[in-house]
Amino acid sequence: MDYYDDIEKKEQMETRKQKIQHYLESKEYVPMKRKDICTLLGVPSADRAMFEQIINALLQEGKAMETKKGKLVSPKAFNMQSGTFLAHSRGFGFISVEEGEDIFIPADKINGAMHRDKVLFRISKKASNGKRAEGEIVQILQRGSTKIVGTFEQGRGFGFVLPDDKKITQDIFIAKENSMGAVTGHKVVVDIIKYGDERRNPEGKILEILGHINDPGVDILSIIRQYDLPVDFPKEVYEQIEDLPTEISQKELEGREDFRSWQTVTIDGEDAKDLDDAVSLRILENGNFQLGVHIADVSHYVQEHSPLDKEAYRRGTSIYLVDRVIPMLPHKLSNGICSLNPDTDRLTLSCVMEIDKKGNVLDHNIVKSVIHSDKRMTYTAVREILEDKTPALVEEYSDFVKMFENMNVLRGILAEKRKKRGSVNFDLPESKIILDENGVPIEIKPYERSIATNLIEEFMLVCNETVAEDFFWQEIPFLFRNHEVPDGEKLQKMDDFIRNFGYRLKGSKEEIHPKAIQQVLSLAEGKEEERIVTRVVLRSMKQARYMAENGGHFGLAAKYYCHFTSPIRRYPDLEIHRVIKMVLDGCMSQKKEMSLKKAMPDIAKQCSMRERLAEEAERETDNLKKAEYMSDKIGMIYEGIISGITNWGIYVELPNTVEGMIPLQSLEDDFYIYDEENMSVVGEHSHKKYTIGQRVNVITAKVDVELKEIYFAFLEEQ
């Protein structure tokens, strides 16, 4: 069966599934067994297997229920709906639904559900007075976790595994015959063979012993296994790339624009190895800029539906952990034939834009191309050339200095244009954790941001917008990067908070313009409260995601936006490169267009999901190494800023981005009451107040590296 037949079969199943679902939800429907529905709907015997598949899919998705007597009913008839349960380490949880706010689930209403389980639930209390709706889990449809990573503890004749993910609140019982000989302190991967309930712990079988908790590298390996990150590529992928060329052939240049004579450079960080974007700039006779953004033509080597493509789709993105990169593509591609290395011909997709002195893109051309990068530049070198005018560098790159200066002029024009239209810049400090050869953190230092990093950002942004607008108007199936308008209720809470600093969010909260948010951030710039106002504003934003329809990018104040510039490390970019090339080659058939149109929503969903997972795993490894870094600094004093307040603690962030918590119960000078509306806690008797944004002196009180938790105490409390 070829790809299109497979798509057709899926469409047929989806159509029939919708019909059966509508029938179950109809007023005329009376609960009945599967065979009776088959008879009533006249399902031919040849289609019975497909019918069973459809019913099982409806049950798994929570769109149907089967009673104890085997009769099928719609959950809607019992005021039930489905969602994903997100557990909290304190026992309660939330259910994430496709549309609307998350539903709060009290600890006594979880009914055996575990973190990320797909569940059926019913609402027990409707949302009111700013509080979330409350619900009760009725049935577990699909388990979110079948494998768990944790630390083994040996008992007499049995053992337990304490899950690393503290959202899994029960320890896993391990019978002796299922222990693989693990001893106390071993990090292990466990397969759950029996799910517990309120009275019994889940039972598991050890699949893999990762090593002892104190062995170098086991900590990061545990997180890799916890998130089920694919480290090794399948055998068929390596077989596919075995004969991959190291140089491009003359035949591959046919039908491509030749930019090899253009002065072209890559500009990246010092340690970058996969160079997937290069830039060139020329000044036209009319005084306008001609900006070329050249992106590695990865799709030339990653054929659609090949083992390599399927694996890239499964991964969705490269993952940048604190001590390693888990790439989307094998290094033979990402660091080899697809990397735009200097003094080498490389196949690319280029977007060449004519931009005037106001930053308007007057004309553009998207083409298949070949380039020859002249220099592999670093952000540091370009910054030193443009800002410091370092004589040695100016001399070394004398042939390129004028182009860099012109690039800097264009950078300023593009940045100013974005600012005028209301684009929001969230300039929160980011840090790099430096490890020694044993993986021990020895330094946490801020990432250097400069005009060089900003220069590349501006060029990539204008390129992404240009490509997105072009293909939006072509009405071709495409993947857009959307950032939706923030929720009105969250904006109101944000507005209430920033008024404490004398700021106000202008305009309607329901039809907010990004310029209103930009103005707040501009007013706070350079002031004590800048970081915290930025954080509060950021928390009120929605997450950007990939979608098959264009919805614009609120944060960038852009009507059209996509990800075109990083196909080595992001699958969405690779996918739209294929679409672009089909259009350029004139081979976008009606059949292909229809199949793409149907496939794009699923591709968008997969890419967004993998991006979120990567972000979680990256954050987890950062938190682990930050805790390890602080573990030998007990008793040391720091100045920090209150970055968050909850009803259980006050979070303080240090200048190096390390964040720790001060539990409210540890404050002995008074009983502190949580004021959610003003994001503060207030002493019941003393009226002493701690609020977000406040500068405080803290002392490192305790660090639990295993739990990735850092605890501070206020200096005056000591």
N, C-alpha and C positions, 0 to 999 in steps of 0.2 A: 504493500500500500504506500503510495507516495504522500508527500506532505499535504497536498490539496485535498486528497481523498480523506485524510485524517481530519483536516479542518471541517470538511463537509459532514463527517460522521459526528463530530463534536457539536456542530450547529444543529443537526437533526436531534441529537439527544437533549440539547438545551431547550429546543422548541417543545419537545414532548414533556420535558420536566416541568416547564412553565405551565403547560396545559393541565397536567396532573395536579400541580400545586394549586392552580386556580379552582379546579374541581373540588379539592379537599376544603378549600376556604369558602366555597359557595354556600348559600343559604339552603339550597336543595339537598346538599350532601348529608347522608346519614352514615355514621361510622360503620365500616365494613372491613372484611379481611381482604388481603391482596388478591386472592383468586376471584373474589366477587367483583372487585374493581376491574380486573382483567376482562371478565365476562361482560360487565356493563359497558366498558369502553370498547369492546370488540377487538382486543389486542390479539393479533394472529399468533399462533404457536411459534412461528419462526422468530417473532420479536419478544418472546417471553423473557429471554436472558437480558435483553436491553431494558425491559420493564423492571426487572429485579434490580438492575444497576441503578436505575433512576430512583426507585423507592429507597434504596440504601443511601443514595446520595442525599435525598431529601431528609432522611433521618439524621444523617451525619451533620448536615448543615443547620439542623434545628427548624426546618420548614415543615416537618411532619413528626408525629409521635405514634408509637405503637403501644396500645394498652396491654394489660396482662392477658387479655383474651385474644390478643393478636389483631385487634382492629386498628385501622389507621385513622388518625384525627389530626386536625390542624392545631398547633399550639395557640394560634390566635383565638380560637374558640374558648380557650381557658385563660385568656389574657396573659399569655406567655410569649416571650421573644428570646432570641439567641444573642450571644455576645461572647467576648473573650474575658476570662477572669484574670485580673492582675492583682496578685496577693501583695500584702504589706508585711514586713517583718514583725509588726506589732500585733498580727493576728487577723485584722480586718482586711478588706480588699475593695476593689472596684471592678465593675464590668464595663469594658469598652465596647460600645455599639457603633455601627457604621455611621449613623447620623445622630447628632445630639450629644449632650453632656454624659460623662461617665456616671454609672449608677453605684452608689455606696452600698457595700455589703457588710453588715456587722459580723463579728467573729462567730456568733452563734447561728448565723444563717448561711454559712459557707457549705455545709453538708458534704464534707469530704473532698471538695474541689481543691486542686493545686494550681500553682502559678501557671498561667498561659493555657489552662484548660478551656476548651470551647464548651459552653454551658447553655442550658435553658433556664430562664429565671422569670419571676413575676415581680412587679412593682408592689411594695407593701405600703410605702408612703410617697406621695407625690412631692415634687420640688416646691419649696415655699420659703419666703423670707431670705433668699440668697443661699439657702441650703440645697444640696443635691437631693435628687430622688433617692429613696432607699429601697433595696430589693432583697429577695431571697432566692438562692439557687435551688432549682427543683430537680434538675437532671444534668449529669455530665455526658456530653455528646462525644467529645474526642479529647483524649489526654494530650496536653501540651508538652509534657516531659515524659519520655520513656527511659532516658539515660540521664544520670545525675553525677556530678563530680563532687567529691567531698573528702573528708579526712576520716580514716578508719580508726576505730577504738576497739581494742580487743577485750572480750569478756571471757567468762568460763564456758567454753563450748559454743560460743556464738560471738557476734560482734555487732557494732553499729557504725553507720557512716553518717557523719555530721555534714549536711550539704553546705557547700561554699556559698550558694545562693541563699541568702537569709530570708528570701521570700518563700522558700520551701521550709515551712516551720516545723515539720516532723522529721526526726532522725529515721534512717532506713535500717531496718533489722536485717542482719546477714547471718544465715545459718552457717555452721562450720564448713559444710561441704561446698558452700558457695563463696568461700572467702579467698580462694586462690593462694592461701598461705600468707595473706596480708597481716602485718603487725601494726601495733599502735603507732600513729604518726605517718603512715603511708597515705599518699594522695592516690585516690582510686576513681575509676569510672564504673558506675553501677547501673545495671539494667533492672528496672522495676518489674518484678514478676507478679506481685500482688499489691494492689492499691489498698491502703488502709481506710479507716473511717475514724469517727470521733474517739473510739475506744482502742483501736489497734493501729500500730505503726505500719507504714508500707513495708513490704519485704522485697529484698533485692538480691542480685547475683553479681559479683564483681567480674567485670569484663577485662579490665586492664589496670595494672599497677603502674602509676606514672613515676613513682620514686618517693623518697622520704621528703617530708615537708621542708626540711632544711637543705636539701640538695640544690645546687645552683641550677636555675632555669625551670625547676619544677613548678614554681609559682605562676609563671607566664604560661607554661604548657597546660596547667590546670584551667586557666581562663580560656585558652584555645579550645580545650575539650568541652568546657562548660557551655560555650556558645556554638559548639559543633562547627568550628571554622575549618574549611577544607585546606589542609596544608599541602599534601602531595597531590599531583595531577594524576588522573587515571592513565593506565598503560596505553590506551588507544590514542590519547592526546600526544604522548611522547612519540608514538609511532607515526602520527600524522606530521609532526614537525621535524622528524628525523632528517629528511632531505631538504630542509628549508635552506634557501640560498643565503649567502652572506653579502652578495652584491646584486644589484638589479641588472636585468638584461636589456639589450637594445629593443627587443620586441615589446617589453613592458612600457616603453616610453611612447608607444603609438597612441595617438589621441589625447596626449597630455600637453598642457601649456608648459613651456620650458622657462623656468625662472632661475636657472643656474647662474646666469650672468648678473642677477640682482644681488646687491650687497645684503646679506642675510645673516642673522645671528640667533642663537638661543640664549635666553637669560634665565637662570635657575639658581637654586641654592647650591652651596658647595658640594653637598653630599648626594645630589640628585643623579640618578643613573638612567632613568627612562625619560628621555627628552622628547616629548611629543608635540611641542609647539615652537615654532621659529617665527621671527618677525623681520620685516623689512620696511623701510620708509624712504620715499622719494618726494621731492618737491616738484610739482607740475609747473608748466609755464605760466598758468593763470594764478600761481601762488598757493593753490590748494595742496593738501597733503594726499599722497597716495600710500595708504597703509596696506601692507600685505600681511595677513595672518595665515601661516602655513601649518597645517596639522597633519601628523603622520597618518598615512592611508592604511590603517590597521585592517580595514575590511578587505583589502586586497589579499591578505594572507589568512584571514579568519573567515572561511566560507560559511554561508548560512546553513544551519542544521548539521554541520560537521561536528565530530566529537569535541573539537576545540571550541566551537561556538556554543555548544550545549553546556560545556563546563564554565565558560565565561558567563553565560546567562545564569547558571546556578549560583555562581559567586556574586555576580552583580557589580562588584566593585573591588578594588584593592583595599586592603585593611592595613593601617599604619599603627602597629603596636609600638610600645615604648622601646622595645629591643630588636624589632624585626618588622619586615613588611611581608604580608601574605598577598602575593600579586594575583590579579585577575587573569593574567596571561603568563605563560612560562617565560623565564628570563631570556630564553633564546630569541623570543620576539621582542619583549619589552626593552631589553638592554642591547638587542642586536639589530636585526634588519628593520625594525619599526622605530628605533631610536634615531633622532635627527642629529647624529654625531657630526662633528666638524670635518671638513675636507672629504666628505663622502656624499655621493648622489643618493637621494632618498625620494620615494614616492609619497606624495602628499595630496591633501585636499586643501585648496587655497581659497580664501575669501579676500579679494582685493577691493578696497573701498576708497573712493574719492571723498575726502572730508574737508569742508570749508573751515574758515577761521572762527566760526561760531560753534563748531563741533557737529554740524549737520552732515549726515551721510548723503551726498548728492547722487552718487551712483555706486554700484557694486557689481562684482562678477564672482560667482562661485564656480570653480573649475577643478577638474582633475589636473594634477601638476607634478613636476619634478623640481626639486631644489638642490642646492649644494651649499650647506651652511658653512660660512667663512670662519666663525669663531664660536667657541663655547664660553659664553660670558657668565659671570656670577653676579648676584645682586650686590655683593660687597664691592666688586671691581667697578661696576657701573655707577654705584653711589659715590665712590671715591673720585671717579672721573668727573661726575657732574657737580658734586657738592664740594669736595676737598681740592679738586684740581690737582691731585697727586702727580707730580712731574713724571715719575717713572712710568706710571700707568698711561698718562696722556701721551707720552712718547711711544710706548709699546703699541697702543691702539690708535695711533695718530690718524690712520685712514678711516677710522670709524667714529671719531670724536664728534664730527659735525652731524652725523646721523643720530648719535645719542642726544645731542643738544636739541635737534629738531624733534626727536621723540619726546623729550621732556616738555617742549613747548606744547605739543599735541596732547600729552598727558594732562597738563594744566587746563587746556581748553575743554577736554572731555569731562574732567572732574568737575569743572565749574558748571558745565551744561547739566550734568546729573544733579548737582546741588540745587540749581535753579528750578528744576522740575520737581524737586522734593525727595530725591533719593536719600534713604536713611543709611548712615554709616554707623554700625555698632562696633566701636573701636575698643573692645574689651581686651585686657592684657592676656596674652597666651605665653605659655612657657615650654621650654625644652628640658627634658630630664636627662642628665648626663650619667651614664652608667660606666662602671669600671669593667675589666675583662671578666669578672665573675657575675656581672649583672647587678652589682650593688650600686644604688644611686649615690653619687658623690657631689652632685651640684644640680640646682634647678635655676635656669636662667631664662630671661624673657626672650621671645623671638624678636629678632631685629626687623622692624618695619621701616621702610625708607621710600624715597621717591622711586627707587629702582623696582621694589616690589609693587608699588602703586602703579608704576608705568605699565607693567605686564598685566595687572588687574584691569586697568582701564581699557587696554587693547583687547583683552579677551571678552570683556563685557560688551563693548560695542560690536564685536564680531558675533557674539552669541545672539544679540538683539537683531542684528541685520539678517542673519540666517533664519531666525524664528519668524520674522516679519515676512520675508520672502516666501517661505513655505506655508505660512498661514494663508496668504492670498492665493497661492497655487491650489489650495484646498486638497492637498495630498495628505494621506495618513502620516502622522508625525508624532513625535514625543516632545511635549513642552514641559518646561520647568515653571510650575505655577506657585505663587505665594499669595494666598488668599487674604482678603481684608480681615483684620482682627475682629473678634467677637465683641459686640457692643457692651456686654456686661463686664468683660475683662477690661475694656478701655475705661469704663466708668470707675472701676476699682483703682486702676492706674491713676486716673485723673484725681481721685480723692486723695491718693497718697502724695502725688507730686505737689499738691497744693500746700502740703506741710513745708515745702521749700520755696513757696511763692510762685510756683509755675502753674500754668493752666493749659489744658488741651483745647485748642480752638476748634469750633465747628461741631457738627452733629456726630454723636458717637456711632450712629448707624451708617453714616455715609462719610466716614473719616477720609481725609486725603493724607498721603504720606508726608506732605509738607508740614502738616500740623505736628507730627511726631518729630520731624527733623528740627523744627523750631525749638522744641523742648530740649532736645539734646544739644543744640547750639547754645542755648542759654546756660546750660549746666556745664558746658565745656570749660575746663581749667579750674573749676570750683571744687571744693571739698567733696560735695555730694555727687560729682560727675559719675563715678563708677557705679554708684548704687542706683542713681536715676536711670542710667543706661541698662542696668540689670533688670530693673522693674519694668522698663519699657519693653525689653527683649522678652520677658516672661509673658507679656500680654499679647505677643505676636503668635500667629499660627506657624506651624512648621511648613517649609517649602516641600513640595512633592512633585513627582512626575505624573503627567496626565496626558491622555490622548487628545484632549481639547485644550485650546489656548484660553487661559484665564488671567493672563498678565502676572506681573511680579510686583506686589505691593511694596515690598522693601526697597526695590530699585526704582520704583515709580515708572516701570516699563510696561508698555501695552503688550509687548511680545518678548518672550524669553525662552531659550532652550540651552542645553549643554551640548556644544559642538566641539569643544577644544581639548578634550582629554580622553580619546578612545582607547588609550593603553590601559587606563585605570578605571574607566566608568563604562558600563554596558550601554546606557542610554545614548552616549555619544557615538559608540560603535554602530548602534542600530540606525540612528538618523544618517550616518555616513552612507549606509547601504541604500537608504531611501533616496538620498541626494544623487548617488551615482546611478541608480535606476532611472531617475528623471533625466540626468545628463546624457545617459547612453540611449535614451528613448526606448527603454524596455519595461516601462511601467504598464503592463497589460491590465485590462479591466479585471481579470481574474486575480492577478497579484494584488491589485489595489483593494479589492474586496476582502481578500484574506488578511492583508495588512490592517485594514480598518477594524476587522474583528479581533485581530491579535494584539493590537496596540494597548487596549486597556489592561490586559493581563501582563504585558511587558512592563507597563508603567507601574502596576501594583507590585510586581516582583522587584523591580529596581528600587522603589521606595522602601520596601520591606528590608531588602539587603542593606540599604544605606543606613537605616535606623539600627540594624543589628551591628553593623560595623562601628557606628558611633558609640553604641553601648559598650562593646568590647574594648574599644580604644580608651574610653573613659575609665573602664574598670582597671585596665593595666596602669593607667596614669595614677589612679587613686591608690592602687597597691604600692607603687614605687614612692609616692609621696608619703604614705604612712611609714614605709621602710626608712625613708630619708629622715623622718622626724623621730624615729624610734630611739635614737641615741641623744636626743635633745631635750630630755625630760628636765624641767626646772629652768629652761632658758626663757628669757623674756622677749616679747615681740610687740610691735605696734601693728594693729590690724584694723579692719573696718567691718562692722556688723553687716553681713551679706544676706542673712536670712533669719526669720524668726518663726517658730512653730509653737504649738502648745506643749511641746516637750523639751525644747532647747533653743539656744541662741547660737547661730553659726557665725564664725569670724573668719575672714579671709586675710591672709598675710600678703605683702607686696609680691612675693614670689608665686602667688596663686594657690598656695597650700591653704586648705580650708579645714577647720576643726569646729567641734561643737562644745558648748557649755550647757550641760543639762540643767534645766530649771530647778530640779530637786537638789542640785549641788549648791545653790545659792542660799546661804544660811542666814543672811542678814534680814530677810523678809520673805513673805509668801508672795510670789509674783503671778500676776493674772495676765493671760494672753489677750491682747487686743488685736483681733484679726483685721479690722477695718483700717487701723492706723499702723499696722505691721510693727507692733511694739509689745513689750511686756512692762507692766507697771506694778511696783510694790504696793501691797494692800495697805500697809500702815505708813510707810515712809514716802509713798508716791514717787519713789525713784523710778526713772524710766530708761529703758534701753530700746532704741529704735533702729531700723535699717538705715545704714549710711553713717552711723555714729562711729567716730574713731575711739578705739579702746586699747588699753595695754593688757596683754594676756601673758600667761605663763603656760608652757606645755605641761599638762598634768598627767596624761596617760596616753599610750598609743597601743592599739591592738592591730598588729600587721595582718594577722589572719583574717580579721573582719574588715580590714581596710578603714579603720576608724581612728580619728585623732581627737583627743579631748583637751580643751583648754580650760583655764580658770581665770577669772578676772584678777589682776594683780593685787588690787586692794583687798580682795577676799583672802589673800594669802598673808 
